[in-house]
Amino acid sequence: MSKPKDHREIGRELDLFVFSEIVGSGLPLFTPKGTILRDKLIEFSEKLQKEAGFQKVWIPHLTKEGLYKKSGHWEKFGNELFLVKSQETSDKLILKPMNCPHHAQIYASLPRSYKDLPIRYYETTTVYRDEKKGELGGLSRVRAITQDDAHVFCTLDQIEEELLNIMNMVKEMYKTLNLPFKLRLSFRDSSDDRLYLGKPENWKKAEMIIENVAKKLKIDYVIAKGEAAFYGPKLDVIVIDSQGREWQCATPQLDFVQPERLGLEYIDEDNKKQIPVIIHKALLGSIERFLSVYIEHTQGAFPLWLSPVQVEVLSVSDKHNNAAKKVHEELMDAGVRSELNTENKMLGAKIREATLQKVPYIVIIGDKEIAVKPLSVSVRNRKGETKLQELTKFIQSVKSEIEKTQ
């Protein structure tokens, strides 16, 4: 059995992403094929979020430094910030390292009542962190980090329902991707309350809620005391790849601190001002880091719905090129991602190339296929099995397979 390949090697072989010294370290460039892979994952994530009641927002990639000083991120992440100087004003600007303070400003733009909560914002966007050069590695750690990020603004009593909503999305996402996972419940170390901000009674209630959510969902979990962030407990989703390795991906995170620092409020049933809780959420986390895990998990043999090329159409010889082109165009018209190979090469070489590219289906067009009316195709799957199929039925079966997965 061959040794599993690193995601960087697979990325080169399948033409998914590149790095350029003139662009800079930790700044990946995604090719057309790699972009399809990214986009399909993002589409799936956004579909789940929209169905779960999240509303899409958009924020700029810059902010004045005051926002992060007020939120507390300047003090904690100051060395990781990319500082930007304006040539027009005296404003000191930052490339955003996270999105929560921006989303909080959208929440704060209007008076909020308990009747408005929960409010759920989502956005797939890129943040920037000045990671140490020696710690950069392929897609695993980059300086331009794309997140399927979201924030829920809710009351303390709404936390359980919102976490269940989030974790049901996580379950569907990773089941579809064939990635088993377990949970690490990251709680505070109660022996030293000085390490954490927020009221101890809120922490205690939130930790009870988090454990109850894990039990209700019947997901294996461990409690890790002392692993919480200083501003709230979290659920770390630990995926297990095909090589048995464990990776932290999605992390629903409670936040008692930022809402207070940013002056967020809502009016409760007694007409009194209260401070909401923020739940930070991502299903994939960093898209780049997730891809580094998933590319190695699948070794580049992506499921049909994610494959950049779903069908490779090959002509046996030059006299079959027109028929092969017709098949390719019909596949494309039906919404199937098809690639056409009419190069003047031996059929065996073409099949080998498509196989190395991990294309789910290879369609072969020669004399036998053209002779059948209506036009039929010889379909070769990843197992090397080949069968003759009428073109329309093949297209229907491919579309049906894609739709069942998504």
Phi, psi and omega in degrees: 000130184289152180290135179301144182268153174288150183297333179291320178294315179296321179301321177291314184296322182265001178058058183258322182203159178221164171238149181228127179299326183286338174277313177134158180292143177073017181237083184291148175245124183263130179287174176306318180292316178295327180291323175299315180301311177301309186298321181292321175296316180295318178302318180294315179300314182292326177298314179299318182292317179299318179294335181269009174093015177272145179250137183280137176232173177220137178227156177286167182270359181240156170207158170290150186298336182301328181298317182281337173290320180290322182284340182099354183287332180300316182293322185275323187244017186309322182284348181259003186273139170271117182266136183237133180256129177279141175268353183253331183228176177270004181298136172263119187249158180229139166286127190299129175269348176202171189251345188301318180296326176294312180299325178297328179290330174292316177302316186284354185286346180225153172295140182238140176250160175301335179290338180279338187273148003281151172248128185237118177249140173225156181194136170261115189208165183256136173244167189227128179225134184277071182294149178298136185302322181290346181263353180285144180198103180055226178269353185295322179217115185230173180260341174247106192247115179268128183238139168271074193271152177203157179220131177253130175253116188212176174272166178301322182288345181266355186302313185299312181297321180291321177293322176298319178300314181294313184291332174294325174294316179301315180300316181293320180300308187282335172295316179297324181274001179058045178238103176293154179211164172227175183244142168246117179271108185269106184251169179281161172269103187292353179284346180216089181292346181292341182283349189231146177259156182103164183286131180305324180294327176291320176301312183299315180296317182296320180294323176296319180297314182300315180294324178295323178297314179300320179293316181298324181277353179056049178249134177301137181212158171232151176261127180245096180286138182090358181263358180292155169289162183294344184253000178165159177284166183210164173250113177267121177273115183255106180274152181242117186275180185294346178260008178082006180277153182249139182223136174276126180239259182296145179214090169297128189229126176276146183222112177264347192265310185301319179303321180288316181297326182268003175072032180280141183215163165212159179263125183274186184298335180264015179064030178251150179284133177229161179257127179286166170262143172256134168250116176276137184215138168217140179275316179263335186083229172285121180299319181296311181295319178299318179297324178299322178288313188288324178298319179286326178299316182268347187055031176086355178270078186286152174299158187309314185294337181262342187298127178304319172244120182268328180221131173253123181259123183242136172264141180291320179208178183301326184290350179257003186298317182296317179295320179296321179296321179297317179297314179303315182294323179293322176297313180298317179298332180274001179088013178266134181282103185246149175232138185253130177236103177245025179298154180278072180229163174296145181303320181301322179293320179295317179297318180298317180299314180295323179294317179295333177278002176061033179290130184300318182229135174246127180251129183247130180240116178218198182301315183300317184289322181289329182293333181280131179244127356292168185309132176244168182227147171269117186254125179246124179264184185294339179278357181086005179279136181235135175215152180276131181223145173294137190304313182299319180293323178297315179299317179298319182292322179294314180297320179296319179296320179295313183295325180294329183281323187275000000 
